[in-house]
Amino acid sequence: MAMHPQQRVGSHAFVDCAGVACAAAIALIVAGCSMRLGATAPAAEPPPAASTGNAGQIANLRSIGGSALTGRIRVIDRGDNGTILISLINVPVGAYRLVLHETPNCTSPNAFSAGAPWAPPASGKRPQDLVPTQYANSEAIVEAELRIAGLHSNGANGVAGHSVVVYAGSNVTEIRPDVPNAAIACGVFAPVQPLAF
């Protein structure tokens, strides 16, 4: 019994294999004709090189002292200096200070757990003077980039293993346990994690 190229027998369909092979051969011939004579296939792009750079350290801020301030402070190395990238929301209008602290702990309600103010030895500055007074405008949003001599993200002069406290106003007040002060946010530095897709 001769079968049609696509005939049903019971619940199975049979396809003429010679017809499928012929169609595949025609597709290859057409594809080959569309290439220019002497042309080669384009070279595959090399995979992106692995990043050898340091992505820096970042501190996600948590509000303290009844403030609504949130944001991030990131430190990245640029040559012999560090750059602090500031991104804050709900900043009180007027002056504020960023001060690095010795201890990577922001669990106390007034930032006492962050320890004493700290500055990298290479900066040659007092901790309270490392970052100059900054100012927030009426939009309550701050985006800033500051270059700080002697500061790095890692190593002896790095922020790794430290914290950062944001103070309202231009004075850095001493922090005592359970005593209200001008601290309005605190964050602990951690390595920046690359995005993974």
N, C-alpha and C positions, 0 to 999 in steps of 0.2 A: 504494500500500500504506500503510495507516494504521499509525502506530507507537504503541505503548504509551508513557506518559510516561517510562519508563526501560527501554529495550529495547536488547539487545545486537545489534550487527551486526558480525560478525567479532570482533575484540578490543577494539572501542570501545564505550563506553556512551553513549547519548544521553539527555539530560535535557530534559524539556519546559521551555523557558525561561519560558513563561507561568506555570507553577506556581512557579518560583523567584521571579519578580518579585512574584507575589501573596503569597507567604510573607514577603518582605521588607517589603511595604507593610503587612501586618498587624502585624509587629513594630514598625514605626514608629508606627502608630496606638496600639498598646497602650502604648508608651513615652510617647507624648504625653499619653495619658489619665492616666498616673500622676503627672504634674506638676500642682501646684496652679495654679489660675487666677491669673494676675497674677504668679506667681513667676518669678524669673529664675534662671538657672544660677548656682551659687556662683562667686564670683570666685576666680580662680587665686591661690594664695599667691605673693607676690613671692619671687624667688630670695634666698637668704641674702646679706647684705652681705659684701663681701670684708673680711677682717680687716686693719685698719690698725695693729693693735698689734704690739709687738715680742715675739716668743716667747722671747727671751732667748738665753743661751749655755749650753751643757752640756759637761761634761767626763766622758767615760767613763773610769773608773779602771782601771789595770792594776796588779796587785800587783808589788811589788819587795822586795828584801831578804829573800826567803824567806817572805813572808807569804801568806796565802790571801785577803786582803781584796779584794772587788770592789764596784763600785757606781757611783754617779753623783753629781755635784755640778752643780746648775743655778742660774744667776743670772738673775733677772728683775727688771725695773724696776717699782717701785711708788712713784710720786710722785718725791720728791727723794732717795729711798733705794733700795737694792737689797735683794732678799730672796734668801738662799741656801737652796736646798732640798737637803737631804742625805739620801741613801739608800745605806746601806752594809750589806754582809753579811760575816760572818766577821771582825768587829771584835774585837780583843783586849779583854778585860774591863778596865775602868779608864779612865784619862784618855787623850785623843788630841787632836791639834791639826790644824786645817786652815790652811794658809798658801799664799797666792797667790805665784807666782814670775814673774819677768820674761820668760822665754823659753818659747815654745810647743813644747817638746821633752821627751819622756819616754823617750828611747831608752837612756839609761845604766842600769846595774843598781842604782844607788844614788841616782838623781834628780839627779845633778850636772848633767846636760844641761838641767835646768829653769832654771838660772841662779840669780841671787840672789833672796831674798824681795822681794816687791813689795806696795805698798799704793797705792790711788788717792790723788793729791794732796789731793783734797777731803775725805778722811777725817780728816786731821790726826793720824793714828796711825802708829806704827812697824809695818812689815809683820808682825812677830811678834805684835803685840797687836791686829791688826785683828779677828780672830775669836777670841772667848774660848775657853778650854779647855772641851772637851766630854767627856762620859762615856758609855761603853758599858756596858750591863748584861750579865747572865749569858746572855742569849739570843743575843748576838753579832750583833744586828741593830740598826741605828740609822736612824730616820726622824725628821728634825728640820727646822725652819724657823727661820731667823735673820734678823732685820732688821739691816742694816749701813749706818750713816750714811755718805754720800759715795760709796758703791759703786754702779756701774751695770753693765749688760751690755755696752754699747758706748760708744765715745767715749773722751776723755782719762781719764776715771775708770772706764772699763769693763774687764771681764776679757777681752774679745776680744783675741786675740794674746798671751795669757798662759797659764800652766798653774797647776795646784793640786797640792800635795803633802800627803799625810796622814802625820802623825808619831805614833808610839806614845809615850805619856807626855805630860807637860805642858811639857816643854822643847823648844824648836826648836833643834836642833843645827846647827852649820855643816856644810855638805856639801862634801867634798873628793873629788877623783877616786879611785876604787878603794879608798876607806876606808869600812868599815861605819859606819852611822849609824842614827838612829831612824826614817828614812823607810820607810813600809810600802806606799804606793801613790802613783801619779802619774797625772794626766790633763791633756790639752790641751783648752782651750775651743774650741768650734766653734758656729756658729749652730744653734739648734734647728730641725729640719726638720719642717714640718707633715705630717700623715698624708695620703696621697693614696690615694683609692679608685678 
